[in-house]
Amino acid sequence: MEKKEVYQRIKVYGFLSFIPVILAAGPLSGWALGSFLEKKFNLPNYIALIFSGAGLAAAITEIYRIIKLVSAIDKNS
């Protein structure tokens, strides 16, 4: 295996190993922001749930972008 191929594989594995972190961070940060806003402005209790859903949607969008990037890297090798 060539040195360039090894570095490309390490790059791909690095991107793919970051997916669980993104999947957890999106909804958790949405929940934290929603909870903060609920307490700060006396908003209804479902605001944190809405922000968690928005965080999950953002995480899924980012994961889709990562998979497209990895697929492009993999096709070039």
Secondary structure, DSSP 8 states (H G I E B T S, - for coil): --HHHHHHHHHHHHHHHTHHHHHHHHHHHHHHHHHHHHHHHT--TTHHHHHHHHHHHHHHHHHHHHHHHHHHHHHH-
